[in-house]
Amino acid sequence: MIYIKTTEEIEIMRESVLSVSKTLAVIAEHIGEGVTTAKLDKIAEEYIRDNGGVPSFKGYHGFPAALCMSVNEQVVHGIPGNYVLKSGDVISVDCGVYKNGFHGDHAYSFKIGNVSEEKSKLLRITKESLYKGIEAAKVGNRIGDISYAIQSYVQTEGYSVVRELTGHGLGKELHEDPYVPNFGRRGNGKKIKNGMVLAIEPMINMGKKEVSQLSDGWTIVTKDRQPSAHFEHDIAIVNGKAEILSTFNLLEAVLKKRGMEIS
């Protein structure tokens, strides 16, 4: 069942989502070569709790951390640990915050040090595909129009779309209907309506689309071990079109100040 949000609920959600954006900006202050993913996770959890939120992911179906941190061939759901980030890595940082009764949930793929042009292009196209999907999120379209916009754009560039994982509705629950695949046909799926809040999140592989799960029960990796990229925004359908509730501007301003490459 799709839960349509009121104007008031969307405004409350805006604060929950912005808490995620601010947390990712804090991560941007600390991320870099020589830093462990566990240290970044600790920083994020402390910031979230110090600012009146609760990490949405920690304890969710048993997930042990505040952030999902997925490096290189890891697609999503990577568990923070002792891995030390090194030059050439790309890492998806996915964050959720529960605040004022609602969840925010979005993600950004960061470049660490000197990243190859191949990986840089993968991140750029994946990020651009997110905005292509958002453009298609409007009243009069269906979920499949979002899916098609993402898939057609990345496949034209020679990349593949992960099938097993999708975007989703967002609200009082972290994952709500409708689910938003990153592949599909125009005109298919649920009708897009005012008051829908969606987390749109392309997960795009440099190589083939097939993925597998590691023995930790969480981390999803590409079967061919080629790099993957992941970007996610939270949107609300307002007055017939998508309004982006989340922002990458905060974290990208930090990266720019630090002289780091923006994806």
C-alpha positions as a LaTeX table, in Angstrom:
\begin{tabular}{lrrr}
\hline
Residue & $x$ (\AA) & $y$ (\AA) & $z$ (\AA) \\
\hline
Met1 & 0.00 & 0.00 & 0.00 \\
Ile2 & 1.34 & 3.41 & $-0.99$ \\
Tyr3 & 1.21 & 5.97 & 1.80 \\
Ile4 & 0.50 & 9.45 & 0.41 \\
Lys5 & 2.02 & 12.19 & 2.57 \\
Thr6 & 0.33 & 15.45 & 3.45 \\
Thr7 & 2.03 & 18.81 & 2.92 \\
Glu8 & 2.73 & 18.92 & 6.66 \\
Glu9 & 4.28 & 15.46 & 6.66 \\
Ile10 & 6.51 & 16.34 & 3.71 \\
Glu11 & 7.76 & 19.38 & 5.62 \\
Ile12 & 8.56 & 17.20 & 8.64 \\
Met13 & 10.32 & 14.71 & 6.35 \\
Arg14 & 12.38 & 17.51 & 4.87 \\
Glu15 & 14.13 & 17.91 & 8.25 \\
Ser16 & 14.74 & 14.16 & 8.56 \\
Val17 & 16.21 & 14.06 & 5.06 \\
Leu18 & 18.34 & 17.15 & 5.67 \\
Ser19 & 19.80 & 15.38 & 8.72 \\
Val20 & 21.16 & 12.78 & 6.30 \\
Ser21 & 22.56 & 15.47 & 4.00 \\
Lys22 & 24.33 & 17.10 & 6.96 \\
Thr23 & 25.70 & 13.75 & 8.13 \\
Leu24 & 27.15 & 13.07 & 4.68 \\
Ala25 & 28.74 & 16.53 & 4.78 \\
Val26 & 30.40 & 15.59 & 8.09 \\
Ile27 & 31.68 & 12.40 & 6.46 \\
Ala28 & 33.05 & 14.55 & 3.62 \\
Glu29 & 35.14 & 16.42 & 6.21 \\
His30 & 36.87 & 13.22 & 7.33 \\
Ile31 & 36.86 & 10.83 & 4.36 \\
Gly32 & 40.15 & 10.23 & 2.60 \\
Glu33 & 43.26 & 8.10 & 2.29 \\
Gly34 & 44.32 & 6.30 & 5.46 \\
Val35 & 40.93 & 6.45 & 7.16 \\
Thr36 & 39.07 & 3.27 & 8.13 \\
Thr37 & 35.42 & 2.83 & 7.25 \\
Ala38 & 34.73 & 1.98 & 10.92 \\
Lys39 & 36.04 & 5.37 & 12.02 \\
Leu40 & 33.74 & 7.16 & 9.56 \\
Asp41 & 30.80 & 5.10 & 10.78 \\
Lys42 & 31.52 & 6.10 & 14.39 \\
Ile43 & 31.70 & 9.77 & 13.41 \\
Ala44 & 28.36 & 9.50 & 11.60 \\
Glu45 & 26.54 & 7.77 & 14.43 \\
Glu46 & 27.77 & 10.29 & 17.00 \\
Tyr47 & 26.72 & 13.20 & 14.81 \\
Ile48 & 23.27 & 11.74 & 14.13 \\
Arg49 & 22.56 & 11.07 & 17.82 \\
Asp50 & 24.02 & 14.41 & 18.98 \\
Asn51 & 21.56 & 16.15 & 16.66 \\
Gly52 & 18.40 & 14.42 & 17.82 \\
Gly53 & 18.25 & 11.58 & 15.33 \\
Val54 & 18.59 & 7.81 & 15.36 \\
Pro55 & 20.57 & 5.90 & 12.72 \\
Ser56 & 17.91 & 4.20 & 10.57 \\
Phe57 & 20.18 & 1.39 & 9.43 \\
Lys58 & 21.67 & 0.29 & 12.77 \\
Gly59 & 19.79 & $-2.79$ & 13.91 \\
Tyr60 & 17.59 & $-2.84$ & 10.79 \\
His61 & 17.12 & $-6.59$ & 10.21 \\
Gly62 & 20.30 & $-6.93$ & 12.24 \\
Phe63 & 22.56 & $-4.57$ & 10.27 \\
Pro64 & 25.39 & $-3.65$ & 12.66 \\
Ala65 & 26.28 & $-0.07$ & 11.64 \\
Ala66 & 24.95 & 3.44 & 11.03 \\
Leu67 & 26.30 & 3.63 & 7.48 \\
Cys68 & 26.44 & 1.26 & 4.55 \\
Met69 & 29.94 & 1.74 & 3.09 \\
Ser70 & 30.62 & $-0.06$ & $-0.17$ \\
Val71 & 34.08 & 0.14 & $-1.77$ \\
Asn72 & 34.93 & $-0.47$ & $-5.45$ \\
Glu73 & 33.24 & $-3.74$ & $-6.53$ \\
Gln74 & 30.91 & $-3.59$ & $-3.52$ \\
Val75 & 27.54 & $-2.36$ & $-4.79$ \\
Val76 & 25.64 & $-1.65$ & $-1.55$ \\
His77 & 25.22 & $-2.79$ & 2.07 \\
Gly78 & 28.94 & $-2.91$ & 2.83 \\
Ile79 & 29.64 & $-3.17$ & 6.57 \\
Pro80 & 32.12 & $-0.61$ & 7.99 \\
Gly81 & 35.23 & $-2.20$ & 9.46 \\
Asn82 & 39.01 & $-2.12$ & 9.43 \\
Tyr83 & 39.35 & $-1.44$ & 5.71 \\
Val84 & 41.71 & 1.53 & 5.18 \\
Leu85 & 40.72 & 3.75 & 2.29 \\
Lys86 & 43.43 & 4.20 & $-0.34$ \\
Ser87 & 44.02 & 6.35 & $-3.39$ \\
Gly88 & 42.04 & 5.10 & $-6.37$ \\
Asp89 & 39.11 & 3.77 & $-4.33$ \\
Val90 & 35.52 & 4.79 & $-4.91$ \\
Ile91 & 33.12 & 4.33 & $-2.02$ \\
Ser92 & 29.35 & 4.58 & $-1.76$ \\
Val93 & 28.27 & 6.00 & 1.59 \\
Asp94 & 24.58 & 5.35 & 2.28 \\
Cys95 & 23.02 & 6.93 & 5.35 \\
Gly96 & 19.62 & 6.84 & 7.01 \\
Val97 & 18.27 & 8.98 & 9.84 \\
Tyr98 & 15.02 & 8.55 & 11.77 \\
Lys99 & 13.83 & 11.84 & 13.22 \\
Asn100 & 10.43 & 13.29 & 14.15 \\
Gly101 & 8.73 & 10.02 & 13.20 \\
Phe102 & 10.09 & 9.81 & 9.64 \\
His103 & 13.13 & 8.45 & 7.85 \\
Gly104 & 15.58 & 10.14 & 5.50 \\
Asp105 & 17.79 & 7.93 & 3.33 \\
His106 & 20.27 & 8.89 & 0.66 \\
Ala107 & 23.72 & 8.11 & $-0.67$ \\
Tyr108 & 26.78 & 9.49 & $-2.44$ \\
Ser109 & 29.77 & 7.82 & $-4.08$ \\
Phe110 & 33.05 & 9.50 & $-3.11$ \\
Lys111 & 36.41 & 9.45 & $-4.90$ \\
Ile112 & 39.49 & 8.76 & $-2.78$ \\
Gly113 & 42.76 & 10.30 & $-3.98$ \\
Asn114 & 43.63 & 9.81 & $-7.65$ \\
Val115 & 40.78 & 7.90 & $-9.24$ \\
Ser116 & 41.07 & 6.50 & $-12.77$ \\
Glu117 & 39.19 & 8.18 & $-15.60$ \\
Glu118 & 37.22 & 4.94 & $-16.07$ \\
Lys119 & 35.93 & 4.98 & $-12.50$ \\
Ser120 & 35.35 & 8.74 & $-12.61$ \\
Lys121 & 33.15 & 8.38 & $-15.68$ \\
Leu122 & 31.16 & 5.57 & $-14.05$ \\
Leu123 & 30.41 & 7.82 & $-11.09$ \\
Arg124 & 29.53 & 10.78 & $-13.29$ \\
Ile125 & 27.13 & 8.81 & $-15.48$ \\
Thr126 & 25.50 & 7.14 & $-12.46$ \\
Lys127 & 24.95 & 10.51 & $-10.81$ \\
Glu128 & 23.55 & 11.96 & $-14.04$ \\
Ser129 & 21.21 & 8.97 & $-14.37$ \\
Leu130 & 19.78 & 9.78 & $-10.93$ \\
Tyr131 & 18.70 & 13.19 & $-12.18$ \\
Lys132 & 17.31 & 11.66 & $-15.39$ \\
Gly133 & 15.14 & 9.44 & $-13.21$ \\
Ile134 & 14.04 & 12.38 & $-11.07$ \\
Glu135 & 13.00 & 14.32 & $-14.19$ \\
Ala136 & 10.66 & 11.45 & $-15.09$ \\
Ala137 & 9.07 & 11.44 & $-11.63$ \\
Lys138 & 5.97 & 13.51 & $-12.33$ \\
Val139 & 2.21 & 13.18 & $-12.25$ \\
Gly140 & 1.02 & 11.60 & $-15.48$ \\
Asn141 & 3.95 & 9.18 & $-15.56$ \\
Arg142 & 4.40 & 5.80 & $-13.93$ \\
Ile143 & 7.22 & 4.28 & $-11.90$ \\
Gly144 & 8.41 & 2.51 & $-15.06$ \\
Asp145 & 9.13 & 5.89 & $-16.63$ \\
Ile146 & 11.67 & 6.58 & $-13.87$ \\
Ser147 & 13.15 & 3.12 & $-14.36$ \\
Tyr148 & 13.39 & 3.49 & $-18.13$ \\
Ala149 & 15.02 & 6.93 & $-17.89$ \\
Ile150 & 17.80 & 5.56 & $-15.69$ \\
Gln151 & 18.36 & 2.33 & $-17.60$ \\
Ser152 & 18.35 & 3.83 & $-21.09$ \\
Tyr153 & 20.83 & 6.53 & $-20.10$ \\
Val154 & 23.43 & 4.28 & $-18.47$ \\
Gln155 & 23.16 & 1.50 & $-21.03$ \\
Thr156 & 23.83 & 3.99 & $-23.82$ \\
Glu157 & 27.15 & 4.64 & $-22.05$ \\
Gly158 & 27.92 & 0.92 & $-21.90$ \\
Tyr159 & 27.11 & 0.27 & $-18.24$ \\
Ser160 & 24.73 & $-2.23$ & $-16.67$ \\
Val161 & 21.93 & $-1.91$ & $-14.12$ \\
Val162 & 21.68 & $-4.04$ & $-10.98$ \\
Arg163 & 18.34 & $-5.88$ & $-11.04$ \\
Glu164 & 18.07 & $-7.29$ & $-7.52$ \\
Leu165 & 18.06 & $-3.97$ & $-5.64$ \\
Thr166 & 15.77 & $-0.99$ & $-6.13$ \\
Gly167 & 14.72 & 2.41 & $-4.90$ \\
His168 & 11.62 & 2.62 & $-2.73$ \\
Gly169 & 8.98 & 4.67 & $-1.02$ \\
Leu170 & 10.02 & 6.40 & 2.17 \\
Gly171 & 8.22 & 7.69 & 5.25 \\
Lys172 & 7.41 & 6.34 & 8.68 \\
Glu173 & 9.02 & 3.12 & 7.47 \\
Leu174 & 12.48 & 3.01 & 5.91 \\
His175 & 11.21 & 0.99 & 2.95 \\
Glu176 & 7.66 & 1.55 & 1.74 \\
Asp177 & 5.72 & 0.91 & $-1.45$ \\
Pro178 & 6.21 & 1.55 & $-4.27$ \\
Tyr179 & 9.54 & $-0.02$ & $-5.13$ \\
Val180 & 11.42 & 1.87 & $-7.83$ \\
Pro181 & 13.56 & $-0.36$ & $-10.07$ \\
Asn182 & 16.40 & 1.18 & $-12.06$ \\
Phe183 & 15.34 & $-0.78$ & $-15.15$ \\
Gly184 & 12.00 & $-1.13$ & $-16.85$ \\
Arg185 & 9.61 & 0.00 & $-19.54$ \\
Arg186 & 7.88 & 3.32 & $-20.00$ \\
Gly187 & 4.22 & 3.29 & $-19.00$ \\
Asn188 & 4.60 & 0.37 & $-16.57$ \\
Gly189 & 4.15 & 0.32 & $-12.83$ \\
Lys190 & 2.22 & 2.40 & $-10.32$ \\
Lys191 & 0.93 & 5.83 & $-11.27$ \\
Ile192 & 2.93 & 8.70 & $-9.83$ \\
Lys193 & 0.77 & 10.88 & $-7.57$ \\
Asn194 & 1.14 & 14.06 & $-5.56$ \\
Gly195 & 2.24 & 13.28 & $-2.01$ \\
Met196 & 4.44 & 10.32 & $-2.92$ \\
Val197 & 7.89 & 10.37 & $-1.32$ \\
Leu198 & 10.46 & 8.22 & $-3.09$ \\
Ala199 & 14.09 & 7.29 & $-2.62$ \\
Ile200 & 15.51 & 6.97 & $-6.14$ \\
Glu201 & 18.89 & 5.21 & $-6.17$ \\
Pro202 & 20.65 & 3.98 & $-9.31$ \\
Met203 & 23.16 & 1.17 & $-8.64$ \\
Ile204 & 25.23 & 0.92 & $-11.81$ \\
Asn205 & 28.04 & $-1.49$ & $-12.71$ \\
Met206 & 31.02 & $-0.90$ & $-14.97$ \\
Gly207 & 30.88 & $-4.52$ & $-16.07$ \\
Lys208 & 28.03 & $-7.01$ & $-16.09$ \\
Lys209 & 24.79 & $-6.64$ & $-14.13$ \\
Glu210 & 25.12 & $-9.84$ & $-12.08$ \\
Val211 & 25.76 & $-9.52$ & $-8.35$ \\
Ser212 & 26.26 & $-11.83$ & $-5.38$ \\
Gln213 & 26.21 & $-11.55$ & $-1.60$ \\
Leu214 & 29.28 & $-12.04$ & 0.59 \\
Ser215 & 29.34 & $-14.46$ & 3.51 \\
Asp216 & 28.66 & $-11.59$ & 5.96 \\
Gly217 & 25.04 & $-11.81$ & 4.82 \\
Trp218 & 24.94 & $-8.15$ & 3.77 \\
Thr219 & 27.57 & $-6.92$ & 1.33 \\
Ile220 & 26.49 & $-7.08$ & $-2.32$ \\
Val221 & 29.34 & $-7.27$ & $-4.86$ \\
Thr222 & 29.58 & $-7.45$ & $-8.63$ \\
Lys223 & 30.17 & $-11.03$ & $-9.75$ \\
Asp224 & 32.87 & $-9.94$ & $-12.20$ \\
Arg225 & 34.46 & $-7.73$ & $-9.48$ \\
Gln226 & 34.25 & $-4.66$ & $-11.69$ \\
Pro227 & 33.52 & $-1.33$ & $-9.92$ \\
Ser228 & 30.00 & $-0.18$ & $-9.10$ \\
Ala229 & 28.55 & 3.24 & $-8.27$ \\
His230 & 25.53 & 4.35 & $-6.26$ \\
Phe231 & 23.79 & 7.70 & $-5.78$ \\
Glu232 & 20.47 & 8.33 & $-4.04$ \\
His233 & 18.13 & 11.27 & $-3.53$ \\
Asp234 & 14.84 & 11.54 & $-1.65$ \\
Ile235 & 12.08 & 13.30 & $-3.58$ \\
Ala236 & 8.49 & 14.34 & $-2.94$ \\
Ile237 & 5.91 & 14.77 & $-5.67$ \\
Val238 & 4.57 & 18.30 & $-5.15$ \\
Asn239 & 2.33 & 20.17 & $-7.59$ \\
Gly240 & 2.78 & 17.46 & $-10.17$ \\
Lys241 & 6.57 & 17.20 & $-10.23$ \\
Ala242 & 9.55 & 16.03 & $-8.19$ \\
Glu243 & 10.96 & 18.22 & $-5.46$ \\
Ile244 & 14.34 & 17.02 & $-4.22$ \\
Leu245 & 14.32 & 16.97 & $-0.41$ \\
Ser246 & 17.95 & 15.89 & $-0.04$ \\
Thr247 & 21.01 & 17.80 & $-1.21$ \\
Phe248 & 24.54 & 17.00 & $-2.30$ \\
Asn249 & 25.50 & 20.69 & $-2.12$ \\
Leu250 & 26.61 & 20.54 & 1.52 \\
Leu251 & 29.02 & 17.64 & 1.10 \\
Glu252 & 30.30 & 18.86 & $-2.26$ \\
Ala253 & 31.09 & 22.26 & $-0.74$ \\
Val254 & 33.21 & 20.46 & 1.86 \\
Leu255 & 35.00 & 18.39 & $-0.80$ \\
Lys256 & 35.69 & 21.51 & $-2.84$ \\
Lys257 & 37.10 & 23.29 & 0.22 \\
Arg258 & 39.37 & 20.30 & 0.87 \\
Gly259 & 40.54 & 20.23 & $-2.75$ \\
Met260 & 39.03 & 16.78 & $-3.31$ \\
Glu261 & 37.43 & 15.63 & $-6.56$ \\
Ile262 & 33.65 & 15.91 & $-6.76$ \\
Ser263 & 31.89 & 12.95 & $-8.30$ \\
\hline
\end{tabular}
